[in-house]
Each structure stands twice: as C-alpha cells, then as structure tokens.
Amino acid sequence: KIENNEVLGIIGKNGAGKSTLLQVICGTILPSVGKVTVNGKIGALLELGSGFHPDFTGVENINLTASVIGMSKSQIKRSMNEIIEFADIGEYIDRPVRTYSTGMSMRLAFSIATSMNPEILIIDEALSVGDEEFSQKSFNRIMHLKQSGTTILFCSHSMYQIEALCTRALWLQ
C-alpha cells in the first residue's frame, strides 16, 4: 500500500517490470492477476510523448492531452501559458510534434502532466532525458509537488534522485 503524500521510488534492472507496474497503476494495461485500486487524479509521465499526435502542433497536443487526462476546457485555457512557458520550446510550440527532438517532446509532456496539479504523479525515467537546466527545473517542480502533498511514484536509475526525493523505495527483480 502506498500512503497519501508518500514518495515511492521504484528501482531495478532493465526488464524487471518497473514500467509495466506503473502502466498497471495508471490503468493503461490490465494486471494478469489481482487488482490495483487508485484513489486520486493521476498525472503520468510514462513513455515520453506517447499519446501526442505527430501532425498536431504543440498547442494542439496540449489541448488533446490535457482533455484526455481530465482537464476541462477552462482549466486548459487557464493553464496554457504556464504549460508553454515551462516547456520552453520557443516557436516550436506552433509546429508539428513530429519536428520535435526527444527532449522537446519530454519537456512538453512533463509540463502538461505536472500542470494539472495531480493528486498522484507517476514518473517513469522522465528526468533522464533533456539538458541539465531542464532536468533541474523539473526536479524543482517535483519537489514543489512533493511539498504540497502530492503522492509520487518515481522510477529512476539515478540513486541520487531516489535518495533526494523518496521516503521509501521498492526494488524489483
């Protein structure tokens, strides 16, 4: 059981099932046995940029992705400038996502997922992509969410990040 306001680190070698576990918790795949109960609004960074339509612009993908994760049109409108500013991808925000680098897609995905003020934030290796400046900015936002009481499940190969963020860790073999 994961408690409210807890930050749980999930670590293990590649192929141990970390990403699969997070997808089961998010409901994107079903467990083969047992069940998972989630109490709260989830913001998730699983496969970076998954769900983005490659021919839609960044702004169009913000509208699409934010709608899919449950934000109302008025919430999206209120959050749009903050999402764009945090992603910091400049004029690319008005270009098709297929023209983005992996780092730019990650910036946009992270910005959308964390702007919705989730009760539960699930992060799968998201801080390992991108430049140092954005990685630090993202880490600071995660720390802010932690301090505001968000429950966080954090999968990483970085023991520094696990130690800095997490109250407990789960090792999968």
Backbone as JSON Lines, residues from 0, in Angstrom:
{"i":0,"aa":"K","n":[0.85,-1.19,0.0],"ca":[0.0,0.0,0.0],"c":[0.89,1.24,0.0]}
{"i":1,"aa":"I","n":[0.51,2.19,-0.83],"ca":[1.22,3.47,-0.88],"c":[0.34,4.49,-0.17]}
{"i":2,"aa":"E","n":[0.91,5.17,0.78],"ca":[0.16,6.13,1.58],"c":[0.04,7.47,0.85]}
{"i":3,"aa":"N","n":[-0.99,8.24,1.22],"ca":[-1.12,9.6,0.72],"c":[0.12,10.39,1.08]}
{"i":4,"aa":"N","n":[0.55,11.26,0.2],"ca":[1.7,12.16,0.4],"c":[3.04,11.43,0.45]}
{"i":5,"aa":"E","n":[3.06,10.15,0.12],"ca":[4.31,9.39,0.12],"c":[4.99,9.55,-1.23]}
{"i":6,"aa":"V","n":[6.32,9.45,-1.22],"ca":[7.09,9.42,-2.46],"c":[7.8,8.07,-2.49]}
{"i":7,"aa":"L","n":[7.35,7.21,-3.4],"ca":[7.88,5.86,-3.51],"c":[8.79,5.76,-4.72]}
{"i":8,"aa":"G","n":[10.03,5.4,-4.48],"ca":[10.97,5.16,-5.56],"c":[10.86,3.73,-6.01]}
{"i":9,"aa":"I","n":[10.93,3.53,-7.32],"ca":[10.9,2.18,-7.88],"c":[12.18,2.0,-8.67]}
{"i":10,"aa":"I","n":[12.97,1.0,-8.25],"ca":[14.27,0.77,-8.87],"c":[14.41,-0.7,-9.24]}
{"i":11,"aa":"G","n":[15.33,-0.98,-10.1],"ca":[15.61,-2.34,-10.54],"c":[16.26,-2.31,-11.91]}
{"i":12,"aa":"K","n":[16.78,-3.45,-12.3],"ca":[17.44,-3.56,-13.6],"c":[16.42,-3.45,-14.74]}
{"i":13,"aa":"N","n":[16.93,-3.18,-15.94],"ca":[16.06,-3.16,-17.11],"c":[15.38,-4.52,-17.25]}
{"i":14,"aa":"G","n":[14.1,-4.51,-17.54],"ca":[13.35,-5.74,-17.71],"c":[12.74,-6.28,-16.43]}
{"i":15,"aa":"A","n":[12.93,-5.59,-15.31],"ca":[12.41,-6.07,-14.03],"c":[10.9,-5.86,-13.89]}
{"i":16,"aa":"G","n":[10.33,-4.99,-14.7],"ca":[8.88,-4.76,-14.63],"c":[8.48,-3.41,-14.06]}
{"i":17,"aa":"K","n":[9.42,-2.5,-13.93],"ca":[9.13,-1.18,-13.35],"c":[8.09,-0.44,-14.18]}
{"i":18,"aa":"S","n":[8.34,-0.31,-15.46],"ca":[7.41,0.42,-16.33],"c":[6.07,-0.29,-16.44]}
{"i":19,"aa":"T","n":[6.09,-1.6,-16.46],"ca":[4.85,-2.38,-16.51],"c":[4.02,-2.11,-15.26]}
{"i":20,"aa":"L","n":[4.65,-2.1,-14.1],"ca":[3.95,-1.81,-12.85],"c":[3.3,-0.43,-12.91]}
{"i":21,"aa":"L","n":[4.03,0.56,-13.38],"ca":[3.48,1.91,-13.47],"c":[2.31,1.97,-14.44]}
{"i":22,"aa":"Q","n":[2.4,1.24,-15.55],"ca":[1.3,1.22,-16.51],"c":[0.07,0.54,-15.92]}
{"i":23,"aa":"V","n":[0.25,-0.48,-15.12],"ca":[-0.88,-1.13,-14.45],"c":[-1.53,-0.15,-13.48]}
{"i":24,"aa":"I","n":[-0.73,0.57,-12.72],"ca":[-1.27,1.54,-11.77],"c":[-2.04,2.63,-12.51]}
{"i":25,"aa":"C","n":[-1.53,3.07,-13.65],"ca":[-2.21,4.11,-14.44],"c":[-3.45,3.59,-15.16]}
{"i":26,"aa":"G","n":[-3.54,2.28,-15.3],"ca":[-4.69,1.72,-15.99],"c":[-4.52,1.61,-17.49]}
{"i":27,"aa":"T","n":[-3.29,1.82,-17.98],"ca":[-3.07,1.71,-19.43],"c":[-2.92,0.25,-19.86]}
{"i":28,"aa":"I","n":[-2.58,-0.63,-18.91],"ca":[-2.63,-2.07,-19.16],"c":[-3.28,-2.72,-17.94]}
{"i":29,"aa":"L","n":[-3.88,-3.86,-18.14],"ca":[-4.55,-4.57,-17.05],"c":[-3.62,-5.6,-16.43]}
{"i":30,"aa":"P","n":[-3.73,-5.81,-15.12],"ca":[-2.9,-6.85,-14.5],"c":[-3.38,-8.23,-14.93]}
{"i":31,"aa":"S","n":[-2.46,-9.17,-15.04],"ca":[-2.84,-10.54,-15.41],"c":[-3.51,-11.25,-14.23]}
{"i":32,"aa":"V","n":[-3.18,-10.86,-13.01],"ca":[-3.84,-11.36,-11.8],"c":[-3.93,-10.21,-10.8]}
{"i":33,"aa":"G","n":[-4.87,-10.31,-9.9],"ca":[-5.02,-9.31,-8.86],"c":[-5.67,-8.05,-9.37]}
{"i":34,"aa":"K","n":[-5.66,-7.02,-8.52],"ca":[-6.23,-5.74,-8.94],"c":[-5.51,-4.6,-8.26]}
{"i":35,"aa":"V","n":[-5.61,-3.43,-8.85],"ca":[-5.0,-2.22,-8.33],"c":[-6.12,-1.22,-8.08]}
{"i":36,"aa":"T","n":[-6.12,-0.62,-6.92],"ca":[-7.1,0.42,-6.6],"c":[-6.35,1.74,-6.47]}
{"i":37,"aa":"V","n":[-6.82,2.73,-7.21],"ca":[-6.19,4.05,-7.19],"c":[-7.23,5.05,-6.7]}
{"i":38,"aa":"N","n":[-6.87,5.82,-5.71],"ca":[-7.75,6.85,-5.17],"c":[-7.12,8.22,-5.4]}
{"i":39,"aa":"G","n":[-7.51,8.85,-6.5],"ca":[-6.97,10.18,-6.8],"c":[-6.75,10.38,-8.28]}
{"i":40,"aa":"K","n":[-6.59,11.65,-8.63],"ca":[-6.34,12.06,-10.02],"c":[-4.87,11.86,-10.32]}
{"i":41,"aa":"I","n":[-4.59,11.08,-11.39],"ca":[-3.22,10.73,-11.75],"c":[-2.69,11.64,-12.85]}
{"i":42,"aa":"G","n":[-1.48,12.11,-12.67],"ca":[-0.69,12.74,-13.72],"c":[0.45,11.78,-13.99]}
{"i":43,"aa":"A","n":[0.65,11.4,-15.24],"ca":[1.66,10.37,-15.51],"c":[2.6,10.78,-16.63]}
{"i":44,"aa":"L","n":[3.86,10.45,-16.42],"ca":[4.88,10.56,-17.45],"c":[5.43,9.16,-17.65]}
{"i":45,"aa":"L","n":[4.81,8.45,-18.58],"ca":[5.25,7.08,-18.84],"c":[6.19,7.11,-20.02]}
{"i":46,"aa":"E","n":[5.74,6.68,-21.17],"ca":[6.58,6.76,-22.36],"c":[6.48,8.18,-22.86]}
{"i":47,"aa":"L","n":[7.59,8.89,-22.82],"ca":[7.57,10.31,-23.08],"c":[6.97,10.65,-24.44]}
{"i":48,"aa":"G","n":[5.98,11.52,-24.39],"ca":[5.35,11.96,-25.61],"c":[4.39,10.97,-26.21]}
{"i":49,"aa":"S","n":[4.2,9.82,-25.55],"ca":[3.23,8.88,-26.08],"c":[1.86,9.53,-25.97]}
{"i":50,"aa":"G","n":[1.06,9.34,-26.96],"ca":[-0.25,9.98,-26.97],"c":[-0.25,11.28,-27.75]}
{"i":51,"aa":"F","n":[0.93,11.83,-28.04],"ca":[0.98,13.03,-28.87],"c":[0.67,12.64,-30.3]}
{"i":52,"aa":"H","n":[-0.11,13.46,-30.96],"ca":[-0.37,13.25,-32.39],"c":[0.76,13.94,-33.15]}
{"i":53,"aa":"P","n":[1.5,13.2,-33.97],"ca":[2.7,13.77,-34.6],"c":[2.42,14.93,-35.55]}
{"i":54,"aa":"D","n":[1.23,14.99,-36.12],"ca":[0.92,16.07,-37.06],"c":[0.28,17.28,-36.39]}
{"i":55,"aa":"F","n":[-0.07,17.17,-35.11],"ca":[-0.63,18.3,-34.37],"c":[0.53,19.14,-33.84]}
{"i":56,"aa":"T","n":[0.28,20.43,-33.7],"ca":[1.27,21.32,-33.09],"c":[1.34,21.05,-31.59]}
{"i":57,"aa":"G","n":[2.33,21.66,-30.96],"ca":[2.43,21.55,-29.51],"c":[1.17,22.04,-28.82]}
{"i":58,"aa":"V","n":[0.65,23.18,-29.26],"ca":[-0.57,23.74,-28.67],"c":[-1.74,22.79,-28.86]}
{"i":59,"aa":"E","n":[-1.88,22.23,-30.05],"ca":[-2.97,21.28,-30.3],"c":[-2.81,20.03,-29.44]}
{"i":60,"aa":"N","n":[-1.58,19.57,-29.25],"ca":[-1.34,18.42,-28.39],"c":[-1.57,18.74,-26.92]}
{"i":61,"aa":"I","n":[-1.31,19.96,-26.5],"ca":[-1.66,20.36,-25.13],"c":[-3.16,20.2,-24.94]}
{"i":62,"aa":"N","n":[-3.94,20.75,-25.86],"ca":[-5.39,20.65,-25.77],"c":[-5.85,19.2,-25.75]}
{"i":63,"aa":"L","n":[-5.31,18.38,-26.64],"ca":[-5.69,16.97,-26.73],"c":[-5.3,16.21,-25.47]}
{"i":64,"aa":"T","n":[-4.04,16.3,-25.09],"ca":[-3.54,15.53,-23.94],"c":[-4.21,15.97,-22.65]}
{"i":65,"aa":"A","n":[-4.34,17.27,-22.46],"ca":[-4.97,17.78,-21.24],"c":[-6.43,17.34,-21.15]}
{"i":66,"aa":"S","n":[-7.11,17.29,-22.28],"ca":[-8.51,16.8,-22.3],"c":[-8.56,15.33,-21.91]}
{"i":67,"aa":"V","n":[-7.65,14.54,-22.46],"ca":[-7.62,13.1,-22.18],"c":[-7.35,12.83,-20.7]}
{"i":68,"aa":"I","n":[-6.53,13.64,-20.06],"ca":[-6.22,13.41,-18.65],"c":[-7.23,14.06,-17.71]}
{"i":69,"aa":"G","n":[-8.29,14.63,-18.29],"ca":[-9.4,15.08,-17.46],"c":[-9.49,16.56,-17.16]}
{"i":70,"aa":"M","n":[-8.68,17.37,-17.81],"ca":[-8.78,18.81,-17.58],"c":[-9.94,19.37,-18.4]}
{"i":71,"aa":"S","n":[-10.68,20.28,-17.82],"ca":[-11.78,20.93,-18.53],"c":[-11.21,21.97,-19.5]}
{"i":72,"aa":"K","n":[-12.04,22.43,-20.43],"ca":[-11.59,23.45,-21.38],"c":[-11.14,24.71,-20.65]}
{"i":73,"aa":"S","n":[-11.86,25.08,-19.6],"ca":[-11.48,26.29,-18.85],"c":[-10.16,26.08,-18.1]}
{"i":74,"aa":"Q","n":[-9.93,24.88,-17.55],"ca":[-8.66,24.59,-16.89],"c":[-7.51,24.64,-17.89]}
{"i":75,"aa":"I","n":[-7.75,24.08,-19.07],"ca":[-6.7,24.08,-20.11],"c":[-6.37,25.51,-20.51]}
{"i":76,"aa":"K","n":[-7.41,26.31,-20.71],"ca":[-7.2,27.7,-21.1],"c":[-6.41,28.46,-20.03]}
{"i":77,"aa":"R","n":[-6.76,28.23,-18.75],"ca":[-6.05,28.9,-17.65],"c":[-4.6,28.43,-17.54]}
{"i":78,"aa":"S","n":[-4.34,27.17,-17.88],"ca":[-3.0,26.59,-17.73],"c":[-2.12,26.72,-18.96]}
{"i":79,"aa":"M","n":[-2.69,27.07,-20.1],"ca":[-1.97,27.04,-21.38],"c":[-0.66,27.82,-21.33]}
{"i":80,"aa":"N","n":[-0.68,29.08,-20.89],"ca":[0.55,29.88,-20.88],"c":[1.6,29.29,-19.96]}
{"i":81,"aa":"E","n":[1.18,28.78,-18.8],"ca":[2.14,28.18,-17.86],"c":[2.77,26.92,-18.47]}
{"i":82,"aa":"I","n":[1.95,26.1,-19.14],"ca":[2.46,24.89,-19.78],"c":[3.5,25.25,-20.84]}
{"i":83,"aa":"I","n":[3.15,26.21,-21.68],"ca":[4.04,26.63,-22.76],"c":[5.33,27.23,-22.19]}
{"i":84,"aa":"E","n":[5.19,28.08,-21.18],"ca":[6.36,28.72,-20.58],"c":[7.29,27.7,-19.93]}
{"i":85,"aa":"F","n":[6.71,26.73,-19.19],"ca":[7.54,25.74,-18.51],"c":[8.25,24.85,-19.54]}
{"i":86,"aa":"A","n":[7.54,24.44,-20.59],"ca":[8.14,23.57,-21.61],"c":[9.32,24.26,-22.29]}
{"i":87,"aa":"D","n":[9.21,25.56,-22.48],"ca":[10.31,26.38,-23.0],"c":[10.9,25.82,-24.3]}
{"i":88,"aa":"I","n":[10.0,25.61,-25.27],"ca":[10.47,25.11,-26.57],"c":[10.32,26.16,-27.67]}
{"i":89,"aa":"G","n":[10.07,27.4,-27.25],"ca":[10.05,28.51,-28.19],"c":[9.0,28.37,-29.27]}
{"i":90,"aa":"E","n":[9.4,28.78,-30.47],"ca":[8.47,28.8,-31.61],"c":[8.01,27.41,-32.03]}
{"i":91,"aa":"Y","n":[8.69,26.37,-31.56],"ca":[8.29,25.0,-31.91],"c":[6.91,24.66,-31.38]}
{"i":92,"aa":"I","n":[6.43,25.4,-30.4],"ca":[5.11,25.12,-29.83],"c":[4.03,25.2,-30.91]}
{"i":93,"aa":"D","n":[4.28,25.95,-31.98],"ca":[3.32,26.1,-33.07],"c":[3.67,25.23,-34.28]}
{"i":94,"aa":"R","n":[4.61,24.3,-34.1],"ca":[5.0,23.39,-35.17],"c":[4.53,21.97,-34.84]}
{"i":95,"aa":"P","n":[4.42,21.11,-35.86],"ca":[4.01,19.72,-35.6],"c":[5.01,19.01,-34.68]}
{"i":96,"aa":"V","n":[4.5,18.2,-33.77],"ca":[5.33,17.49,-32.81],"c":[6.32,16.56,-33.5]}
{"i":97,"aa":"R","n":[6.02,16.09,-34.71],"ca":[6.95,15.22,-35.42],"c":[8.27,15.92,-35.71]}
{"i":98,"aa":"T","n":[8.3,17.26,-35.61],"ca":[9.54,18.01,-35.83],"c":[10.33,18.21,-34.54]}
{"i":99,"aa":"Y","n":[9.82,17.72,-33.41],"ca":[10.46,17.9,-32.11],"c":[11.55,16.86,-31.89]}
{"i":100,"aa":"S","n":[12.54,17.26,-31.14],"ca":[13.53,16.3,-30.64],"c":[12.88,15.53,-29.48]}
{"i":101,"aa":"T","n":[13.52,14.45,-29.06],"ca":[13.03,13.7,-27.9],"c":[12.95,14.6,-26.67]}
{"i":102,"aa":"G","n":[13.95,15.43,-26.47],"ca":[13.97,16.34,-25.33],"c":[12.83,17.34,-25.36]}
{"i":103,"aa":"M","n":[12.51,17.85,-26.54],"ca":[11.4,18.8,-26.65],"c":[10.06,18.12,-26.34]}
{"i":104,"aa":"S","n":[9.88,16.91,-26.84],"ca":[8.65,16.16,-26.52],"c":[8.55,15.91,-25.03]}
{"i":105,"aa":"M","n":[9.68,15.55,-24.41],"ca":[9.7,15.3,-22.97],"c":[9.35,16.56,-22.2]}
{"i":106,"aa":"R","n":[9.89,17.68,-22.6],"ca":[9.59,18.95,-21.93],"c":[8.09,19.23,-21.96]}
{"i":107,"aa":"L","n":[7.5,19.05,-23.14],"ca":[6.07,19.32,-23.28],"c":[5.24,18.34,-22.46]}
{"i":108,"aa":"A","n":[5.57,17.06,-22.53],"ca":[4.83,16.04,-21.78],"c":[4.94,16.29,-20.28]}
{"i":109,"aa":"F","n":[6.13,16.6,-19.8],"ca":[6.33,16.87,-18.37],"c":[5.52,18.09,-17.95]}
{"i":110,"aa":"S","n":[5.57,19.12,-18.75],"ca":[4.86,20.35,-18.42],"c":[3.35,20.12,-18.32]}
{"i":111,"aa":"I","n":[2.8,19.35,-19.25],"ca":[1.36,19.07,-19.22],"c":[1.01,18.24,-17.98]}
{"i":112,"aa":"A","n":[1.74,17.16,-17.75],"ca":[1.42,16.23,-16.66],"c":[1.51,16.9,-15.29]}
{"i":113,"aa":"T","n":[2.45,17.8,-15.12],"ca":[2.62,18.41,-13.8],"c":[1.79,19.68,-13.62]}
{"i":114,"aa":"S","n":[1.27,20.23,-14.7],"ca":[0.48,21.46,-14.59],"c":[-0.92,21.19,-14.07]}
{"i":115,"aa":"M","n":[-1.37,19.96,-14.15],"ca":[-2.75,19.64,-13.74],"c":[-2.91,19.48,-12.24]}
{"i":116,"aa":"N","n":[-1.83,19.72,-11.49],"ca":[-1.86,19.54,-10.03],"c":[-2.43,18.18,-9.65]}
{"i":117,"aa":"P","n":[-1.76,17.11,-10.07],"ca":[-2.29,15.77,-9.79],"c":[-2.22,15.43,-8.31]}
{"i":118,"aa":"E","n":[-3.12,14.56,-7.88],"ca":[-3.05,14.04,-6.52],"c":[-1.98,12.95,-6.45]}
{"i":119,"aa":"I","n":[-1.79,12.27,-7.59],"ca":[-0.79,11.21,-7.72],"c":[0.01,11.51,-8.99]}
{"i":120,"aa":"L","n":[1.32,11.58,-8.86],"ca":[2.19,11.81,-10.01],"c":[3.05,10.57,-10.21]}
{"i":121,"aa":"I","n":[3.0,10.02,-11.41],"ca":[3.78,8.84,-11.75],"c":[4.82,9.24,-12.79]}
{"i":122,"aa":"I","n":[6.09,9.01,-12.46],"ca":[7.19,9.43,-13.33],"c":[8.06,8.23,-13.64]}
{"i":123,"aa":"D","n":[8.17,7.91,-14.93],"ca":[8.99,6.78,-15.38],"c":[10.19,7.31,-16.15]}
{"i":124,"aa":"E","n":[11.31,7.48,-15.47],"ca":[12.58,7.87,-16.09],"c":[12.54,9.22,-16.79]}
{"i":125,"aa":"A","n":[11.58,10.07,-16.49],"ca":[11.42,11.32,-17.24],"c":[12.57,12.29,-17.03]}
{"i":126,"aa":"L","n":[13.25,12.23,-15.91],"ca":[14.3,13.21,-15.65],"c":[15.63,12.82,-16.27]}
{"i":127,"aa":"S","n":[15.68,11.66,-16.92],"ca":[16.94,11.22,-17.51],"c":[17.12,11.73,-18.95]}
{"i":128,"aa":"V","n":[16.09,12.38,-19.48],"ca":[16.15,12.91,-20.84],"c":[16.17,14.43,-20.76]}
{"i":129,"aa":"G","n":[16.93,15.07,-21.61],"ca":[16.94,16.52,-21.64],"c":[18.21,17.09,-21.06]}
{"i":130,"aa":"D","n":[18.32,18.4,-21.19],"ca":[19.52,19.07,-20.73],"c":[19.49,19.27,-19.21]}
{"i":131,"aa":"E","n":[20.64,19.62,-18.67],"ca":[20.79,19.77,-17.21],"c":[19.86,20.85,-16.65]}
{"i":132,"aa":"E","n":[19.74,21.96,-17.37],"ca":[18.9,23.06,-16.9],"c":[17.44,22.62,-16.76]}
{"i":133,"aa":"F","n":[16.91,21.93,-17.78],"ca":[15.52,21.49,-17.7],"c":[15.37,20.38,-16.67]}
{"i":134,"aa":"S","n":[16.35,19.52,-16.56],"ca":[16.31,18.46,-15.55],"c":[16.2,19.06,-14.15]}
{"i":135,"aa":"Q","n":[16.97,20.11,-13.88],"ca":[16.92,20.78,-12.57],"c":[15.57,21.46,-12.37]}
{"i":136,"aa":"K","n":[15.07,22.12,-13.4],"ca":[13.77,22.79,-13.33],"c":[12.67,21.76,-13.05]}
{"i":137,"aa":"S","n":[12.74,20.6,-13.68],"ca":[11.76,19.54,-13.48],"c":[11.87,18.98,-12.06]}
{"i":138,"aa":"F","n":[13.09,18.77,-11.6],"ca":[13.31,18.26,-10.25],"c":[12.73,19.23,-9.23]}
{"i":139,"aa":"N","n":[12.92,20.54,-9.45],"ca":[12.37,21.55,-8.55],"c":[10.84,21.51,-8.54]}
{"i":140,"aa":"R","n":[10.24,21.3,-9.71],"ca":[8.78,21.21,-9.76],"c":[8.3,19.97,-9.01]}
{"i":141,"aa":"I","n":[9.0,18.87,-9.16],"ca":[8.63,17.65,-8.44],"c":[8.74,17.88,-6.93]}
{"i":142,"aa":"M","n":[9.8,18.55,-6.5],"ca":[9.97,18.85,-5.08],"c":[8.81,19.73,-4.58]}
{"i":143,"aa":"H","n":[8.38,20.68,-5.39],"ca":[7.25,21.54,-5.02],"c":[5.97,20.7,-4.88]}
{"i":144,"aa":"L","n":[5.74,19.79,-5.83],"ca":[4.56,18.92,-5.74],"c":[4.64,18.04,-4.5]}
{"i":145,"aa":"K","n":[5.84,17.54,-4.21],"ca":[6.04,16.72,-3.0],"c":[5.67,17.53,-1.76]}
{"i":146,"aa":"Q","n":[6.16,18.76,-1.68],"ca":[5.9,19.6,-0.52],"c":[4.43,20.0,-0.4]}
{"i":147,"aa":"S","n":[3.72,20.01,-1.53],"ca":[2.3,20.36,-1.49],"c":[1.4,19.15,-1.24]}
{"i":148,"aa":"G","n":[2.01,17.97,-1.03],"ca":[1.23,16.81,-0.63],"c":[0.89,15.82,-1.72]}
{"i":149,"aa":"T","n":[1.45,15.98,-2.91],"ca":[1.2,15.04,-3.99],"c":[1.88,13.7,-3.69]}
{"i":150,"aa":"T","n":[1.16,12.61,-3.9],"ca":[1.73,11.27,-3.8],"c":[2.5,11.03,-5.1]}
{"i":151,"aa":"I","n":[3.73,10.56,-4.99],"ca":[4.58,10.41,-6.18],"c":[5.15,9.0,-6.24]}
{"i":152,"aa":"L","n":[5.04,8.39,-7.42],"ca":[5.72,7.13,-7.72],"c":[6.78,7.49,-8.74]}
{"i":153,"aa":"F","n":[8.03,7.21,-8.39],"ca":[9.16,7.7,-9.17],"c":[10.1,6.57,-9.54]}
{"i":154,"aa":"C","n":[10.17,6.26,-10.81],"ca":[11.05,5.21,-11.32],"c":[12.29,5.87,-11.9]}
{"i":155,"aa":"S","n":[13.46,5.44,-11.44],"ca":[14.7,6.03,-11.92],"c":[15.86,5.08,-11.72]}
{"i":156,"aa":"H","n":[16.89,5.27,-12.53],"ca":[18.14,4.55,-12.32],"c":[19.12,5.42,-11.54]}
{"i":157,"aa":"S","n":[18.71,6.67,-11.25],"ca":[19.58,7.59,-10.53],"c":[19.35,7.45,-9.02]}
{"i":158,"aa":"M","n":[20.31,6.85,-8.34],"ca":[20.2,6.69,-6.9],"c":[20.18,8.05,-6.19]}
{"i":159,"aa":"Y","n":[20.86,9.03,-6.76],"ca":[20.82,10.38,-6.18],"c":[19.38,10.9,-6.16]}
{"i":160,"aa":"Q","n":[18.67,10.78,-7.3],"ca":[17.29,11.27,-7.36],"c":[16.38,10.47,-6.43]}
{"i":161,"aa":"I","n":[16.56,9.16,-6.37],"ca":[15.76,8.32,-5.47],"c":[15.99,8.76,-4.02]}
{"i":162,"aa":"E","n":[17.23,8.94,-3.64],"ca":[17.55,9.34,-2.26],"c":[17.03,10.74,-1.94]}
{"i":163,"aa":"A","n":[17.12,11.65,-2.9],"ca":[16.71,13.04,-2.66],"c":[15.19,13.18,-2.57]}
{"i":164,"aa":"L","n":[14.47,12.37,-3.32],"ca":[13.01,12.52,-3.4],"c":[12.21,11.59,-2.51]}
{"i":165,"aa":"C","n":[12.65,10.37,-2.36],"ca":[11.76,9.3,-1.89],"c":[11.81,9.07,-0.39]}
{"i":166,"aa":"T","n":[10.64,8.68,0.13],"ca":[10.52,8.3,1.53],"c":[10.73,6.79,1.69]}
{"i":167,"aa":"R","n":[10.45,6.04,0.62],"ca":[10.66,4.59,0.59],"c":[11.05,4.23,-0.83]}
{"i":168,"aa":"A","n":[11.62,3.05,-0.98],"ca":[11.95,2.54,-2.31],"c":[11.54,1.09,-2.43]}
{"i":169,"aa":"L","n":[11.17,0.7,-3.64],"ca":[10.78,-0.66,-3.96],"c":[11.77,-1.17,-5.0]}
{"i":170,"aa":"W","n":[12.46,-2.27,-4.69],"ca":[13.41,-2.85,-5.63],"c":[12.72,-4.03,-6.31]}
{"i":171,"aa":"L","n":[12.65,-3.97,-7.65],"ca":[12.05,-5.06,-8.42],"c":[13.15,-5.87,-9.07]}
{"i":172,"aa":"Q","n":[13.0,-7.21,-9.0],"ca":[13.95,-8.1,-9.67],"c":[13.23,-8.85,-10.76]}
